[in-house]
Amino acid sequence: MRPDMQWRLCWENELQLPEHLELSEFFRKTYEPTGAFNGKQFAGGRSWAGARPELRVIGYDVDGVAAHLGLLRRYIKVGDDDLLVAELGLYGVRPDLEGLGIAHSISVMYPVLQQLGVPFAFGSVRPALRNHVSRFCRKGLANILSGVRVRSTHPDVYLDLPPTRIDDNVLVLVLPIGRSMSEWPAGTLIDRNGPEL
């Protein structure tokens, strides 16, 4: 049974310190089971992993933060084409609520994407999440692209790593918002020109 959810849409500068702390704890508990490093990046009250979102949709239930999705407008390069997108990321559902249909409720973000007037929304996920994100594709709202590499900068400077990394093993999720999917540029490399959201 799906719990009663209250959804809050907020700009990043509207969040207060207690809210960042609550989100930090939510992300740590949500991401840590996928690897210790994934949870550590939210230490110290940090409520973002790479790039900081400009807009967040946060779902609350009686136990606090239940779900989250972040958005950042940016230009990416697909092949040789510069393209304005709303990058979607920082997606999470509290572990005790997985499988209860909360993911589908995050369609709360779709009208916001339309209001922002972006041609496409874009995000990348691990292939292990294919079944999970395919739920967004069932009604034709999104498309999964495979075989596309994504280059990003690291969110911090590491003396033992190059400043950029290329993810060869990701699924790219594209939502046509202001344009049709047929207008998504051809290309097998997407350059974020910044850190992943």
Stockholm file with secondary structure:
# STOCKHOLM 1.0

chainA/1-197         MRPDMQWRLCWENELQLPEHLELSEFFRKTYEPTGAFNGKQFAGGRSWAGARPELRVIGYDVDGVAAHLGLLRRYIKVGDDDLLVAELGLYGVRPDLEGLGIAHSISVMYPVLQQLGVPFAFGSVRPALRNHVSRFCRKGLANILSGVRVRSTHPDVYLDLPPTRIDDNVLVLVLPIGRSMSEWPAGTLIDRNGPEL
#=GR chainA/1-197 SS CCCCCEEEEEEGGGCCHHHHHHHHHHHHHHHGGGCHHHHHTTGGGCCCSSSCCSEEEEEEETTEEEEEEEEEEEEEEETTEEEEEEEEEEEEECGGGTTSSHHHHGGGHHHHHHHHTCSEEEEEECGGGHHHHGGGGTTTSCEEECSCEEEEECSSCCTTSCSEEEESSCEEEEEESSSCGGGSCCCSEEECSSCCC
#=GC SS_cons         CCCCCEEEEEEGGGCCHHHHHHHHHHHHHHHGGGCHHHHHTTGGGCCCSSSCCSEEEEEEETTEEEEEEEEEEEEEEETTEEEEEEEEEEEEECGGGTTSSHHHHGGGHHHHHHHHTCSEEEEEECGGGHHHHGGGGTTTSCEEECSCEEEEECSSCCTTSCSEEEESSCEEEEEESSSCGGGSCCCSEEECSSCCC
//
